[in-house]
């Protein structure tokens, strides 16, 4: 969307609008010529979505960090573009992408990106707004940009079928609320609300998130541990590894051990997952949750 300020259209808005016009007009030519566009991804949800469409990006920002979390493996020859917020422009220009995949998080560099290639960007994660419908829609939108709209529809249908199947397997757990947490230290946790990918996936599986507040997306887990005491009936879903020193501290922590979900064995552990991922991460979360509850 192009916005106008006091002086009219901003330089960034003009560049991004021009780039999007190229992308919009490009897909029909891609379909007609059978061209496989070369893609570079700044945003990880975008990178995951391209992988889900069997269109591996030639380059991904922060590739070394992305690989361990990626629900689908990047191609072996993928180029690392450096930091997502400050990608290596020289490396990006050498990749010579036909389109650059970005998101609202990187709007501040889109004018620079748009000088290298058309930028396809979408707003995905916004506080107090559910991202799950957006990552589902993104499958179709990106497939259209890549000139393969049928692939997007197939990916959406496959995701719905997979989630429906897992929801049936977990229907016996619908009577108890869930809390989705990461542990920051022995006194603080991060809790994922319905405005998180995990919270939205939980709802899509017919399960109830006990946390009605929003997700505080911050580097430090911001919620005091004692807040968990307000949810004695919940199942605790712990995402990611807990550092050894925190594990030792929790082992002797009276408050942690007094929590009914911990005391009664309603604590389930999941691997580290990309909290800002796309539909592939949502499906990986759903699979991991189903496996954890089955044990």
Residue frames relative to the residue before (quaternion, step in Angstrom):
aa qw qx qy qz dx dy dz
X 1.0000 0.0000 0.0000 0.0000 0.00 0.00 0.00
X 0.3133 -0.7483 0.5587 0.1726 3.57 -0.93 0.94
X 0.1158 -0.7912 0.5981 0.0538 3.55 -0.90 0.93
X 0.2651 -0.7587 0.5753 0.1521 3.55 -1.15 0.60
X 0.2372 -0.7636 0.5865 0.1288 3.52 -1.00 0.86
X 0.7877 -0.3093 0.2195 0.4854 3.57 -1.24 -0.26
X 0.7407 0.3796 -0.2164 0.5104 3.59 1.08 -0.69
X 0.6612 -0.4664 0.3181 0.4941 3.61 1.23 0.28
X 0.7895 -0.2759 0.2106 0.5062 3.56 -1.17 -0.52
X 0.4064 -0.6981 0.5288 0.2605 3.55 -0.96 0.85
X 0.6440 -0.5174 0.3899 0.4069 3.56 -1.25 0.42
X 0.6511 0.5149 -0.3222 0.4551 3.58 0.93 -0.89
X 0.6617 0.5121 -0.3201 0.4444 3.59 0.88 -0.91
X 0.6523 0.5154 -0.3196 0.4548 3.58 0.98 -0.82
X 0.6703 0.5008 -0.3036 0.4559 3.57 0.90 -0.91
X 0.6797 0.4839 -0.2946 0.4659 3.55 0.90 -0.94
X 0.6384 0.5225 -0.3338 0.4561 3.59 0.99 -0.78
X 0.6522 0.5055 -0.3145 0.4693 3.56 0.99 -0.83
X 0.6493 0.5154 -0.3187 0.4596 3.56 0.99 -0.84
X 0.6677 0.4950 -0.3064 0.4640 3.58 0.94 -0.85
X 0.6055 0.5419 -0.3616 0.4573 3.57 1.09 -0.60
X 0.6262 0.5210 -0.3305 0.4766 3.57 1.07 -0.74
X 0.6560 0.5093 -0.3121 0.4614 3.57 0.92 -0.92
X 0.6604 0.5252 -0.3117 0.4369 3.58 0.90 -0.95
X 0.7405 0.4104 -0.2315 0.4792 3.57 0.94 -0.84
X 0.5740 0.6410 -0.3458 0.3742 3.53 1.29 -0.31
X 0.6155 0.6117 -0.3584 0.3442 3.60 0.91 -0.91
X 0.6572 0.5009 -0.3507 0.4407 3.66 0.80 -0.77
X 0.6468 0.5076 -0.3291 0.4644 3.60 1.03 -0.76
X 0.6131 0.5494 -0.3491 0.4475 3.57 1.05 -0.76
X 0.6680 0.4956 -0.3032 0.4650 3.57 0.92 -0.92
X 0.6853 0.5018 -0.2939 0.4385 3.56 0.93 -0.91
X 0.7608 0.3852 -0.1956 0.4843 3.58 0.95 -0.85
X 0.3983 -0.7305 0.4724 0.2908 3.59 1.20 -0.24
X 0.3539 0.7509 -0.4810 0.2822 3.58 1.18 0.56
X 0.2664 -0.7288 0.6054 0.1771 3.57 -1.04 0.79
X 0.3027 -0.7903 0.4956 0.1951 3.64 -0.23 1.17
X 0.4169 -0.6838 0.5476 0.2422 3.53 -1.13 0.73
X 0.1308 -0.8358 0.5332 -0.0058 3.55 -0.60 1.21
X 0.0783 -0.7408 0.6637 0.0671 3.54 -1.19 0.73
X 0.1821 -0.8076 0.5576 0.0619 3.58 -0.90 0.95
X 0.2340 -0.7415 0.6161 0.1261 3.53 -0.87 1.06
X 0.7423 0.3772 -0.1930 0.5190 3.57 0.96 -0.94
X 0.4768 -0.7055 0.4488 0.2711 3.59 -0.91 0.91
X 0.6102 0.5310 -0.3678 0.4587 3.62 1.02 -0.63
X 0.6294 0.5195 -0.3187 0.4820 3.56 1.07 -0.75
X 0.6447 0.5214 -0.3230 0.4563 3.59 0.93 -0.89
X 0.6518 0.5133 -0.3108 0.4637 3.59 0.94 -0.89
X 0.6603 0.5188 -0.3105 0.4455 3.56 0.94 -0.89
X 0.6309 0.5144 -0.3305 0.4777 3.58 1.01 -0.77
X 0.6489 0.5090 -0.3150 0.4697 3.60 0.97 -0.82
X 0.6363 0.5316 -0.3268 0.4536 3.58 1.03 -0.77
X 0.6889 0.4423 -0.2610 0.5116 3.56 1.20 -0.58
X 0.4665 -0.6997 0.4165 0.3456 3.56 1.34 0.27
X 0.5433 0.5570 -0.4142 0.4724 3.54 1.06 0.87
X 0.1497 -0.8465 0.5059 0.0708 3.57 0.34 1.26
X 0.4453 -0.6822 0.5048 0.2856 3.62 -0.83 0.90
X 0.4753 -0.6564 0.5055 0.2962 3.54 -1.11 0.68
X 0.7932 0.0739 -0.0203 0.6042 3.58 1.20 -0.52
X 0.0566 -0.7818 0.6210 -0.0027 3.55 -1.11 0.79
X 0.4487 -0.6799 0.5087 0.2786 3.58 -0.96 0.82
X 0.8409 0.0775 -0.1095 0.5242 3.57 -1.10 0.83
X 0.0515 0.8584 -0.5062 0.0649 3.54 0.94 0.97
X 0.6363 0.5493 -0.3410 0.4208 3.59 0.96 -0.80
X 0.6834 0.4423 -0.2759 0.5111 3.59 1.07 -0.70
X 0.6404 0.5534 -0.3241 0.4226 3.57 1.07 -0.72
X 0.6232 0.5985 -0.3552 0.3568 3.60 0.87 -0.91
X 0.7036 0.4603 -0.3124 0.4422 3.68 0.73 -0.88
X 0.7186 0.4329 -0.2456 0.4856 3.60 1.13 -0.58
X 0.5295 0.6778 -0.4006 0.3157 3.56 1.20 -0.48
X 0.3673 -0.7388 0.5180 0.2255 3.62 -0.75 0.98
X 0.7345 0.2054 -0.1521 0.6287 3.56 1.32 -0.33
X 0.4629 -0.7278 0.4210 0.2805 3.63 -0.75 0.94
X 0.4376 -0.6580 0.5391 0.2913 3.59 -0.98 0.80
X 0.6170 -0.5340 0.4150 0.4023 3.57 -1.22 0.37
X 0.6099 -0.5930 0.3744 0.3691 3.62 -1.01 0.72
X 0.7361 0.4301 -0.2385 0.4651 3.60 0.99 -0.77
X 0.3324 0.7685 -0.4943 0.2334 3.61 1.23 0.21
X 0.3630 -0.7329 0.5420 0.1933 3.56 -0.96 0.93
X 0.3469 -0.7127 0.5724 0.2098 3.57 -1.05 0.84
X 0.2524 -0.8078 0.5212 0.1095 3.57 -0.65 1.15
X 0.5706 -0.5875 0.4024 0.4091 3.60 1.20 0.08
X 0.8247 -0.2620 0.1665 0.4728 3.56 -1.25 -0.38
X 0.5336 -0.6325 0.4550 0.3290 3.55 -1.06 0.75
X 0.7230 0.4382 -0.2503 0.4717 3.57 0.95 -0.80
X 0.7779 0.1447 -0.0914 0.6046 3.58 1.27 -0.28
X 0.0335 -0.8447 0.5340 0.0104 3.60 0.56 1.12
X 0.5496 -0.6027 0.4740 0.3317 3.52 -1.24 0.58
X 0.3158 -0.7953 0.4890 0.1694 3.56 -0.22 1.30
X 0.6272 0.5330 -0.3469 0.4496 3.59 1.03 -0.72
X 0.6585 0.4939 -0.3115 0.4748 3.59 0.93 -0.88
X 0.6455 0.5259 -0.3178 0.4537 3.56 1.01 -0.83
X 0.6606 0.4972 -0.3158 0.4655 3.59 0.96 -0.79
X 0.6433 0.5178 -0.3255 0.4606 3.60 1.06 -0.69
X 0.6002 0.5446 -0.3530 0.4675 3.58 1.15 -0.58
X 0.1448 -0.8375 0.5077 0.1409 3.58 1.19 -0.66
X 0.0760 0.8327 -0.5447 0.0642 3.61 0.66 1.06
X 0.4646 -0.6358 0.5381 0.3006 3.54 -1.28 0.44
X 0.7863 0.0108 0.0056 0.6177 3.56 1.19 -0.56
X 0.2445 -0.7474 0.6036 0.1313 3.56 -1.13 0.76
X 0.2589 -0.7783 0.5586 0.1233 3.57 -0.82 1.04
X 0.0530 0.8071 -0.5790 0.1023 3.56 -0.68 1.14
X 0.2450 -0.7482 0.5899 0.1792 3.57 -1.32 -0.20
X 0.7441 -0.4015 0.2887 0.4492 3.55 -1.32 0.00
X 0.5831 0.6000 -0.3797 0.3947 3.61 1.10 -0.54
X 0.7760 0.3357 -0.1570 0.5103 3.58 1.09 -0.66
X 0.2296 0.8015 -0.5169 0.1941 3.56 1.19 0.57
X 0.6379 0.5688 -0.3312 0.3998 3.59 1.05 -0.70
X 0.7381 0.3476 -0.2446 0.5240 3.64 1.20 -0.23
X 0.4256 0.7426 -0.4524 0.2504 3.60 1.23 -0.01
X 0.5886 0.5620 -0.3945 0.4267 3.61 1.05 -0.53
X 0.6582 0.4859 -0.3064 0.4865 3.58 1.04 -0.78
X 0.6478 0.5192 -0.3258 0.4524 3.58 0.92 -0.82
X 0.6714 0.5334 -0.2985 0.4191 3.55 0.95 -0.90
X 0.5870 0.5556 -0.3863 0.4445 3.61 1.20 -0.22
X 0.6839 0.4760 -0.2754 0.4794 3.58 1.26 -0.36
X 0.7797 -0.1370 0.1398 0.5947 3.58 1.02 -0.80
X 0.6370 -0.4924 0.4008 0.4371 3.59 -1.22 0.26
X 0.2547 -0.7650 0.5777 0.1269 3.57 -1.03 0.84
X 0.1273 -0.7479 0.6471 0.0755 3.54 -0.90 1.00
X 0.0615 0.8219 -0.5543 0.1157 3.56 -0.42 1.26
X 0.0350 -0.7837 0.6201 0.0113 3.53 -1.12 0.72
X 0.4254 -0.6462 0.5659 0.2850 3.54 -1.23 0.58
X 0.0776 -0.8279 0.5555 -0.0057 3.57 -0.62 1.14
X 0.8198 0.1657 -0.0600 0.5448 3.58 0.65 -1.10
X 0.1053 0.7654 -0.6197 0.1379 3.53 -0.67 1.24
X 0.5122 -0.6468 0.4516 0.3397 3.65 -0.78 0.88
X 0.8384 0.1772 -0.1810 0.4826 3.54 -1.07 0.94
X 0.6808 0.4148 -0.3094 0.5183 3.60 1.22 0.21
X 0.4826 -0.6970 0.4557 0.2715 3.57 -0.94 0.93
X 0.2721 -0.7888 0.5262 0.1640 3.63 -0.67 1.02
X 0.5065 0.6913 -0.4256 0.2906 3.60 1.15 -0.50
X 0.6696 0.4718 -0.3360 0.4648 3.68 0.79 -0.79
X 0.6320 0.5472 -0.3378 0.4326 3.59 1.05 -0.70
X 0.6897 0.4618 -0.3100 0.4637 3.61 0.87 -0.84
X 0.5969 0.5333 -0.3633 0.4767 3.59 1.17 -0.48
X 0.6706 0.4907 -0.2922 0.4735 3.58 0.91 -0.92
X 0.6003 0.5968 -0.3539 0.3979 3.56 1.06 -0.76
X 0.5650 0.5954 -0.3907 0.4166 3.61 1.07 -0.60
X 0.7085 0.4393 -0.2575 0.4886 3.59 0.89 -0.93
X 0.6599 0.5267 -0.3224 0.4280 3.59 0.93 -0.86
X 0.6910 0.4595 -0.2877 0.4781 3.58 0.88 -0.90
X 0.6105 0.5474 -0.3544 0.4495 3.59 1.02 -0.71
X 0.6269 0.5294 -0.3309 0.4662 3.57 1.06 -0.74
X 0.6516 0.5142 -0.3068 0.4658 3.57 0.96 -0.89
X 0.7048 0.4593 -0.2562 0.4761 3.57 1.02 -0.81
X 0.5188 -0.6691 0.3972 0.3541 3.55 1.30 0.01
X 0.6587 0.4729 -0.3003 0.5023 3.59 1.24 0.42
X 0.0278 -0.8613 0.5067 0.0241 3.62 0.70 1.02
X 0.6184 0.5541 -0.3588 0.4265 3.60 1.01 -0.68
X 0.6138 0.5544 -0.3503 0.4396 3.60 1.06 -0.66
X 0.6373 0.5314 -0.3261 0.4530 3.57 1.04 -0.73
X 0.6577 0.4977 -0.3081 0.4740 3.56 0.96 -0.85
X 0.6452 0.5102 -0.3245 0.4670 3.59 0.99 -0.78
X 0.6533 0.5102 -0.3177 0.4603 3.59 0.97 -0.83
X 0.6344 0.5183 -0.3300 0.4690 3.59 1.00 -0.74
X 0.6664 0.4986 -0.3040 0.4636 3.57 0.88 -0.92
X 0.6509 0.5134 -0.3196 0.4589 3.59 0.96 -0.84
X 0.6405 0.5177 -0.3268 0.4637 3.60 1.02 -0.77
X 0.6490 0.5101 -0.3197 0.4652 3.59 0.93 -0.85
X 0.6619 0.5080 -0.3095 0.4561 3.59 0.89 -0.90
X 0.6695 0.5044 -0.3036 0.4529 3.58 0.92 -0.91
X 0.6764 0.4835 -0.2973 0.4693 3.58 0.91 -0.88
X 0.6309 0.5261 -0.3375 0.4596 3.60 1.00 -0.75
X 0.6546 0.5152 -0.3155 0.4545 3.57 0.98 -0.80
X 0.6665 0.4830 -0.2979 0.4835 3.57 0.98 -0.83
X 0.6134 0.5510 -0.3472 0.4468 3.58 1.06 -0.74
X 0.6375 0.5151 -0.3340 0.4655 3.60 0.99 -0.76
X 0.6569 0.5144 -0.3165 0.4512 3.58 0.99 -0.79
X 0.7499 0.3814 -0.2023 0.5012 3.60 1.12 -0.67
X 0.3315 0.7822 -0.4832 0.2115 3.58 1.24 0.16
X 0.6250 0.5576 -0.3354 0.4312 3.59 1.12 -0.55
X 0.6748 0.4777 -0.2916 0.4810 3.60 1.26 -0.22
X 0.4540 0.7266 -0.4287 0.2866 3.58 1.26 0.02
X 0.6105 0.5865 -0.3518 0.3995 3.60 1.22 -0.31
X 0.7424 0.3662 -0.2109 0.5200 3.62 1.21 -0.29
X 0.4498 -0.6960 0.4815 0.2852 3.64 -0.88 0.84
X 0.3071 -0.7398 0.5749 0.1668 3.54 -1.30 0.47
X 0.1349 -0.7296 0.6595 0.1206 3.53 -1.30 0.51
X 0.1885 -0.7782 0.5942 0.0759 3.57 -0.78 1.09
X 0.0651 0.8402 -0.5280 0.1055 3.58 -0.47 1.18
X 0.1586 -0.6807 0.6941 0.1725 3.47 -1.48 0.29
X 0.3320 -0.7371 0.5521 0.2042 3.58 -1.02 0.75
X 0.2712 -0.7769 0.5505 0.1408 3.55 -0.75 1.09
X 0.7420 -0.1604 0.1251 0.6388 3.54 0.96 -0.97
X 0.7486 -0.4139 0.2584 0.4488 3.58 -1.25 -0.11
X 0.7528 0.3776 -0.2113 0.4961 3.61 1.23 -0.14
X 0.7759 0.3038 -0.1543 0.5310 3.60 1.23 -0.21
X 0.0874 -0.7736 0.6259 0.0461 3.54 -1.19 0.67
X 0.3159 -0.6592 0.6272 0.2689 3.51 -1.39 0.19
X 0.1401 -0.7886 0.5956 0.0616 3.58 -0.87 0.95
X 0.3073 -0.7749 0.5331 0.1446 3.55 -0.86 1.03
X 0.2306 -0.7896 0.5601 0.0979 3.55 -0.77 1.13
X 0.7384 -0.3936 0.3034 0.4558 3.53 -1.30 -0.28
X 0.6328 0.5085 -0.3413 0.4738 3.60 1.25 -0.18
X 0.5733 0.5309 -0.3954 0.4829 3.56 1.25 0.46
X 0.6287 -0.5253 0.4067 0.4041 3.56 -1.25 0.36
X 0.6699 0.5043 -0.3053 0.4513 3.58 0.95 -0.85
X 0.6507 0.5143 -0.3182 0.4592 3.57 0.95 -0.82
X 0.6636 0.5013 -0.3034 0.4650 3.56 0.98 -0.81
X 0.6414 0.5128 -0.3235 0.4700 3.56 1.04 -0.74
X 0.6051 0.5550 -0.3457 0.4543 3.56 1.04 -0.78
X 0.6695 0.4925 -0.2917 0.4735 3.57 0.91 -0.92
X 0.6470 0.5263 -0.3167 0.4518 3.58 1.00 -0.83
X 0.6799 0.4626 -0.2800 0.4954 3.59 1.22 -0.44
X 0.5696 -0.6344 0.3657 0.3734 3.57 1.26 0.21
X 0.5583 0.5876 -0.3888 0.4381 3.57 1.24 0.41
X 0.4155 -0.7412 0.4904 0.1933 3.57 -1.19 0.58
X 0.3051 -0.7320 0.5873 0.1621 3.52 -0.92 1.03
X 0.3722 -0.7559 0.4970 0.2076 3.59 -0.65 1.11
X 0.6513 0.5241 -0.3084 0.4539 3.58 1.19 -0.54
X 0.1754 -0.8247 0.5334 0.0677 3.58 -0.40 1.24
X 0.5842 0.5613 -0.3804 0.4461 3.58 1.23 -0.19
X 0.6089 -0.5597 0.4146 0.3796 3.55 -1.29 0.19
X 0.5531 -0.5787 0.4846 0.3526 3.51 -1.38 0.17
X 0.2573 -0.7488 0.5879 0.1657 3.56 -0.90 0.89
X 0.1639 -0.8071 0.5625 0.0737 3.56 -0.11 1.29
X 0.2652 0.7518 -0.5466 0.2563 3.54 -0.16 1.32
X 0.5944 -0.5739 0.4187 0.3770 3.55 -1.22 0.43
X 0.7302 0.3386 -0.2122 0.5542 3.58 1.10 -0.64
X 0.4633 -0.6567 0.5121 0.3032 3.58 -0.92 0.88
X 0.2087 -0.8804 0.4197 0.0729 3.59 -0.28 1.22
X 0.6393 0.5553 -0.3332 0.4146 3.63 1.19 -0.17
X 0.4424 -0.6960 0.4881 0.2856 3.63 -0.71 0.97
X 0.5992 -0.6108 0.3904 0.3398 3.55 -1.00 0.85
X 0.6298 0.5733 -0.3476 0.3922 3.59 0.99 -0.73
X 0.5255 0.6295 -0.4222 0.3864 3.61 1.19 -0.31
X 0.5964 0.5877 -0.3620 0.4096 3.60 1.12 -0.54
X 0.5644 0.6193 -0.3844 0.3875 3.59 1.17 -0.47
X 0.6071 0.5735 -0.3504 0.4239 3.60 1.22 -0.38
X 0.7241 0.3875 -0.2220 0.5255 3.59 1.29 -0.09
X 0.0095 -0.8624 0.5061 0.0022 3.60 0.65 1.08
X 0.7111 0.4650 -0.2665 0.4551 3.63 1.10 -0.55
X 0.5284 0.6823 -0.3937 0.3166 3.58 1.23 -0.21
X 0.3678 -0.6150 0.6293 0.3009 3.46 -1.44 0.20
X 0.2815 -0.7559 0.5692 0.1594 3.58 -0.88 0.94
X 0.1026 -0.7723 0.6259 0.0370 3.56 -0.77 1.07
X 0.1380 -0.8180 0.5580 0.0216 3.55 -0.38 1.30
X 0.1681 -0.8028 0.5688 0.0610 3.57 -0.60 1.18
X 0.8230 0.2590 -0.1974 0.4654 3.53 -1.03 0.85
X 0.6101 -0.5606 0.4280 0.3609 3.49 -1.35 0.28
X 0.3048 -0.7149 0.5986 0.1941 3.53 -1.18 0.66
X 0.4902 -0.6700 0.4564 0.3202 3.63 -0.71 0.97
X 0.6190 -0.5919 0.3626 0.3674 3.62 -0.99 0.79
X 0.6766 0.4915 -0.3216 0.4441 3.60 0.88 -0.81
X 0.6310 0.5056 -0.3350 0.4837 3.59 1.14 -0.59
X 0.6089 0.5501 -0.3438 0.4567 3.59 1.05 -0.75
X 0.6604 0.5014 -0.3063 0.4676 3.57 0.95 -0.88
X 0.6609 0.5065 -0.3122 0.4573 3.57 0.98 -0.85
X 0.6705 0.4953 -0.3046 0.4608 3.60 0.95 -0.81
X 0.5762 0.6020 -0.3793 0.4021 3.57 1.08 -0.65
X 0.7709 0.3133 -0.1665 0.5290 3.58 1.09 -0.70
X 0.4928 0.6778 -0.4222 0.3455 3.61 1.29 0.07
X 0.4242 -0.7341 0.4698 0.2460 3.59 -0.54 1.17
X 0.6664 0.5119 -0.3161 0.4404 3.60 0.88 -0.91
X 0.6576 0.5131 -0.3137 0.4538 3.60 0.86 -0.94
X 0.7264 0.4454 -0.2504 0.4596 3.57 0.80 -0.96
X 0.6368 0.5215 -0.3280 0.4636 3.58 1.23 -0.37
X 0.5012 0.6526 -0.4375 0.3625 3.62 1.20 -0.28
X 0.5164 -0.6765 0.4180 0.3178 3.65 -0.67 0.99
X 0.6504 0.5028 -0.3587 0.4421 3.68 0.85 -0.71
X 0.6598 0.4781 -0.3084 0.4910 3.59 1.06 -0.71
X 0.6807 0.5137 -0.2891 0.4350 3.57 0.87 -0.98
X 0.7776 0.3468 -0.1687 0.4966 3.58 1.02 -0.81
X 0.5884 -0.6417 0.3534 0.3422 3.57 1.17 0.47
X 0.4870 0.6453 -0.4493 0.3802 3.58 1.10 0.66
X 0.4591 0.6268 -0.4691 0.4199 3.54 1.07 0.86
X 0.0274 -0.8041 0.5924 -0.0425 3.58 -0.68 1.13
X 0.2595 -0.7972 0.5349 0.1054 3.56 -0.88 0.97
X 0.1179 -0.7685 0.6270 0.0486 3.53 -1.05 0.90
X 0.5663 -0.5927 0.4295 0.3788 3.63 -1.14 0.42
X 0.6544 -0.4729 0.3958 0.4375 3.55 -1.30 0.10
X 0.0349 -0.7954 0.6044 -0.0275 3.56 -0.90 0.99
X 0.5459 -0.6212 0.4586 0.3253 3.55 -1.22 0.55
X 0.3018 -0.7986 0.4978 0.1526 3.57 -0.30 1.24
X 0.7274 0.3372 -0.2195 0.5559 3.58 1.29 -0.22
X 0.3429 0.7728 -0.4624 0.2673 3.54 1.10 0.78
X 0.5480 -0.5915 0.4809 0.3443 3.51 -1.37 -0.29
X 0.8073 -0.2650 0.1922 0.4911 3.55 -1.22 -0.43
X 0.6025 0.5532 -0.3878 0.4250 3.67 0.95 -0.58
X 0.6598 0.4764 -0.3165 0.4873 3.61 0.99 -0.74
X 0.6043 0.5487 -0.3604 0.4515 3.60 1.02 -0.72
X 0.6809 0.4721 -0.2873 0.4804 3.59 0.93 -0.85
X 0.6275 0.5233 -0.3414 0.4645 3.58 1.04 -0.70
X 0.6223 0.5254 -0.3282 0.4785 3.56 1.04 -0.78
X 0.6639 0.5095 -0.3081 0.4525 3.59 0.88 -0.94
X 0.6491 0.5063 -0.3171 0.4709 3.59 0.97 -0.81
X 0.6770 0.4971 -0.2959 0.4549 3.57 0.89 -0.99
X 0.6432 0.5200 -0.3238 0.4594 3.59 0.97 -0.81
X 0.6496 0.5157 -0.3163 0.4605 3.57 0.94 -0.86
X 0.6636 0.5025 -0.3028 0.4641 3.55 0.97 -0.85
X 0.6604 0.5142 -0.3098 0.4511 3.59 0.98 -0.86
X 0.6968 0.4704 -0.2811 0.4629 3.59 0.93 -0.81
X 0.6321 0.5397 -0.3307 0.4469 3.56 1.22 -0.45
X 0.6532 0.5257 -0.3224 0.4394 3.61 1.18 -0.37
